Amino acid sequence: MKFITVYIGNNKIELSNSIFGKESVIVNDAVVSEKSSVFGTNHHFTINEDGINANCTLTTGMGINGVVIDLYKNGNPIIVSSKFNSANLSMVFAFVVLLWVLLN
């Protein structure tokens, strides 16, 4: 199942995932990274822009809204998703406690 397609210059970057948790990063119809993942992983690959190689990192994980994807080119963000971090967890915990107090 294809999650996302991103175009950077003349490069088409796709992220796919199988039902068995195998993630694939495909650049211009060629697989450049494959990893098994349950909760997310990092894919490192290069793309060529006008004869110059650029290092890319595509990170998958779980966020408050489901699967999150971050994409960096030469350390610069292209896509940055919302994460489920400790601040979000604290807010959810506080809401659950408040709800419990109000219902009891």
Residue pairs with C-beta under 8 A, 6 or more apart in sequence:
1 16
1 17
1 18
1 19
2 14
2 15
2 16
3 15
3 16
3 17
3 67
3 69
4 14
4 15
4 69
5 12
5 13
5 14
6 12
6 13
6 14
6 71
6 78
6 79
7 13
8 47
8 49
8 73
8 78
9 47
9 49
9 50
10 49
11 27
11 28
11 47
11 48
11 49
12 27
12 28
12 29
13 25
13 26
13 27
13 47
13 56
13 58
13 71
14 25
14 26
14 27
15 23
15 24
15 25
15 26
15 58
15 60
15 69
16 23
16 24
16 26
17 23
17 24
17 37
18 24
20 36
21 36
21 37
21 38
22 34
22 35
22 36
22 37
23 33
23 34
23 35
23 36
23 37
23 41
23 43
23 60
24 31
24 33
24 34
25 31
25 32
25 33
25 34
25 43
25 45
25 58
26 32
27 45
27 47
32 43
32 45
32 46
33 43
33 44
33 45
33 58
35 41
35 43
37 60
39 61
39 62
40 59
40 60
40 61
40 62
40 67
40 68
41 59
41 60
42 57
42 58
42 59
43 57
43 58
43 59
43 60
44 55
44 56
44 57
45 56
45 58
46 53
46 54
46 55
46 56
47 53
47 54
47 56
47 73
48 54
54 73
54 74
55 73
55 74
55 75
56 71
56 72
56 73
56 74
57 70
57 71
57 72
58 69
58 70
58 71
58 72
59 69
59 70
59 71
59 72
60 67
60 68
60 69
61 67
61 68
61 70
61 83
62 68
62 84
63 81
63 82
63 83
63 84
64 82
64 83
64 84
64 88
65 82
68 81
68 82
68 83
69 79
69 81
70 77
70 79
70 80
70 81
71 77
71 78
71 79
72 78
